[in-house]
Amino acid sequence: MTIIVTGAAGFIGANIVQALNARGEKNIVAVDELRPADKYRNLADLDIVDYLDKAEFLESFHSGRLGKVRAVFHEGACSDTMETDGIFMMANNYRYTMNLLDICTAQKVQLLYASSAATYGASDVFVESREYEKPLNIYGYSKFLFDQVMRKRFIEKTNSAQVVGFRYFNVYGPRESHKGRMASVAFHQYHQYKNNGVVELFGEYGGYGPGEQSRDFVSIEDVVKVNLFFFDHPEKNGIFNLGTGKAQPFNDVAYAVANSMRALEHQPKIALSELVKAKQIQYIPFPEALRGKYQCFTQADLTQLRSAGYEGDFLNVEQGVGRYIKWLTANADFLARPF
């Protein structure tokens, strides 16, 4: 049976394809929009049976030309939180996903889709419940609205097959190079340190001290594991937070990046205060463009995920970022080629 991965040349999609390959799954149809074209490199070392542009995918799926499909991992979306074209965002993220849902329902195909922690926006409570959802931008709203449709379907029990939404928190890890400014803070800090020997963080903002704004940073390794857990349990449905369950300050990421880089240079690990004193970590003024649109704190509540039976441990920032820095270093030649 065929497995479809949308956004397959993207960050999370490519990692899902890689994990499926590791299980021996190669009958995979990759769906994406190769702009820029160099995103193909995320797929070049992976095994797929076909590639479809997102513009032709829905009709091919609807018409049955893809054969018997077991599941769709729907990772394709515009994830730019600074995008202001609401018509584009709603067509690309919301309506496209609604059309995909209709086809999956008609063909009784598992649908595992990317939601986002951006649905919570201005909230300080991160529980999968309507009263805590306050998106701050059109990207968050596009994800929020589809989740609302799914809630109604879960209540009415109108789905013919599994549907699971994952509210991704701050994901980092291999194969995100093409994301540019939307790549993870760990990715950008690695390049800052490599090029200039310094990591930059935002200064004071929102009642938080320099570098103390905190997010739930989750490794792509754990994101993939959770996706595959639900893929293996098609009887489980719902919308689930996908983070570690523990917020950590940006200072922790900078500390992990700087000390991982120091280790590669055969230098000893030193404390955060020493890194600041040595000017290997520096603080910059908070950008005016982000004021009022920035989540200073996120932390996934994992109650529903654990209740669904997922028991896996999550990598903390020092563990996950340390592993990521080693991957970035080992793949320096690949990363040197511009996306």
N, C-alpha and C positions, 0 to 999 in steps of 0.2 A: 504493500500500500504506500501511497505517496504522502510525504510530509511537506507542507509548504511553510516557508519562512519569509515573511515580508520584512522589508528593511534589512535584507540578508547581507548586504554589503556594508551595513552600518555597524555600530559598536556592539550592541547587545545581540542583534541578529546574527552577526558573524560568529560570535562566541557560542551561540546556540547551535549553529551549523557545525562548528568544530566539536562540540560535546556530543552531538548526534553521530557524527562520523566516528568518534571514539567508541561509541556503542555498536558500531557496525552498520549504522543507518546511512545509506548513500543515495537512496531514492528520494532525493530532496529537490524540490523546485524552489529556486531562489527568485524573489521578487524585489525589485528596487527601482530607483531612478538614478542612473549613473551620471549625475551632475554634482561634483566634478567627476569626470570619467575615471580618474585615478583611484576612486574608491574600489575599483575592481580588485586591487591588491589585497583587500581583506578577504577575498574569496579565492585568490589564486592558488593557495596551498590547501584548499578544501575540496571535497568531492560533492558535486551536485549533478543531477541528470538534465536540468534545464534551467534557463534563466528567462524571466519575463519582465518587461517594463511594467511599472505599476499602471500605466494607461491601458494596457491590453490584458492585464491579469484578471480583473473581475469578470469580463465577458468570457474569457477562456475557462475560468472556474465555473461560471454559471452554466455554460453550454455543455459541460461534462468532458471537455477535451483533455482535462488533466487526469482522467480516470478516477479510480476509487481513492479518495483522500481520507486519511485517518485523522489528521490534525492540522490546524493552522496556528503557527506562532506569529502573531501580528505585532511586529515591532516597528513597522514603518510609520513615520509621522514627522511633522515638523516640530522639533523640540526647542526651537529658538524662543526663549522667554522674552526676548526684546522685539519680536515680530509684532508689527502694529497693523498689518493687513488682515482685518477680521474676516473678510470674505474668503481669502485664501486659506486662512487657518481653519475655519469651520468646514470648508469643502474638503480640505486635505485630511484633517484629523477626525472630525465628527461624521460628516456625511459619508465619506469613504468607508469608515468603520461600520456605519449602519448598513451600508450595502453589503459589506462582507458578512456581517451578522446574518442578514437575510439568506444569503447563499448557504452559509454553514447550517442554518436552521433547516432549510429545505433539503440539504443533503446529509443531515445528521452527522456533522463533522465537529470534532472538538475544536474550540476556539480559546486560545490562551493569548490575552492581549495586554499591551502596555498601557497602564494608566499612569498616574504620576502623583507624587507628594505635593506637586504644585496645586492640586485640588484643595489643599488645606489653606494655602495662601497666608492670610493674616491671622489664622487661628493659632492658639498656643496649646491646643489639644489635638492629638493625632490618632484619633480613633475612627474607624470606618463607619461614620454615622453622619447623616445630613447636617445636623446642627453645628458640626465642627468644620464644615467645608466653606471656605471664603476665598476663592481664587482671586489673585491680584492682577492677573493678566489674561489675555485672550487664549494663550496656550493652556493655562490652568483651567479656564472655562471650557475649552473644547474637550478636555479629558473628563471634567466634572459632569458635563451634560450627558456623555455616553454612559458614564457610571449610573446616572439617574435612570436612564432607559433600562439598564441591566437590573437595577434594583426592582423595578416594576415587574420585569419578566421573571425574576426569581420568586417574587411574591405570588405571581399568577401561575407560575410553573409552566410557562409556555415554551421553554427551550426543549428542543428535541435531542440535544447532546450537551456535553459539558461546555460551560463558559466560565472562564476565570480571568479576573482582572488583577494586575499587579501594580500597586502604587509604589513605583520605584522612588527611593530616596536618592541620596547623592552617590551615584555609581561611578566607580573608577576601575581602570584596568586596561589590559592589552586591547589593541585594535580600535582605539578611539582617536587616532591621530588626525583623521579627516574632519573632526568636529570643529577644528579651529578654536575660536574664543569660547565655544560651548563645551570644549573638552574639560575634564575634571581639573580641580585645583592641583591635584598631585601631578598631573601631566604638565601643567604650566610651570609649577615650581621646579620640577625636574629640569626643564629647559632653562629656567632662570638661573638655577645653580650651576648647571653645566656651562652656560655661556658667560655668566658674570660672577659666579661664586657667591650669590646672594639669593635669598627667597623673600619675596614681598608679600605682605599681608595688609588688610585694611586696618586702619587705626580705630579709635573709639567710635562707636555708633550704636544707637538704640539701647543705651544703658549698659553696653558691654565694653569692657576695656579692650585695648589693642590686641587683635588676634583672638579674642575670647568669644566672638560670635560662634555658635556651635551648630553643627549639622550631624545628621546620622549618615556617616560615610560607610558605604557598603561595597565590598569587592565584587567585581563581575563574576568571580568564581562562585560566590554564594548565590548571586542572582540566577545563574544558570542552574545550580543545584535545585533551587526552589521551583523553577519552571519545569524541570524534568520530574520532580516529585509529583506535581499535579498532572503532568502528561501521563505518568504511570498510574494515576488514580482518577480515571475519567468519571468516577461517581461523585467527585467532589466539585462543588461550584461555589462561586462567591467572589467578592472583592477583598483583596488582602494587602495589607502593608508589606512592603519588602525592603526592610532595612535591618540593621543589627539589633535595634531596640535600645541602643545606647548612643546618645549624642556625645560628640567629642569636639573640642574647640579647634579652630583652624590652626592654632598654635601647635596642636598635636600632629597635624599633617606636616607642617613645616619642620617640626622637630624630627619626624620620621624621615622626611626627604633629605634634610641636611645631614643627618647622621648616617643614613644609608649611603649617601654620596661620599661622605668622609671615610666610611669603611672601605669603599672602593679605592680610595686614595691612600689607604693604610694609615688613616688618622683615627685617633680614639674617639669614642662617643663622648659628647659633653652635654651638659644641662642646657635647657632652653635659655636661661639667663646668660650663660656663657656664649651661646650662639648669637644672642642679641648684642652682647658686649663686643663680640668679634665682628659685628656687622654682617654676619652670614644670614641673619634674619632681620629685616627692616620693615617698618610700618609706614604706610602711605595714607594720605587723607581719603576718607570715604567718598566715592564718586557721587556727584550731584545727580547724575542720571539714574542712579539706583535708589535714591531716597524715596521712601514710601512704597517701593516695589520689591523690597528685599526681605527674605525670611532670615531673621537673626538666630532662630532656634528651630530645629526640627528633630524629632525623635519618634521613630515608629513604635506604636503600640503593637506588640506581637501577639496579643491575646487570641485573636481570631486565627492567626496563622498556626499557633501552637494547638489551638482547639481542633484545627483541621487535621492534625496529626504530624506536622513537620517538626522533627526533633533535632535537626542538625544544628551544630554550633556555628557561629559566625566569626570570621576573622576580625580582630580589632584593627585600628588604624596602623599601629606599629607593625603588626604582622602582615597585613594586606599590602600596605604601601611599600614595606621592605621587599616583598616579593615582586611587586610591580616595578620598582626601581631596577631590580636585577633584570627583569624582562626588557625594560626600555634600554638598558645598557647593552644587553646581548643583541638587540635588534637595532642598534644605532644606525647601521647602513641603510636599513629599510626606512627608518624615520627621517633620514637625511634627504630622501627624495620627496619633494613637495607634493602634497595632495592638492 
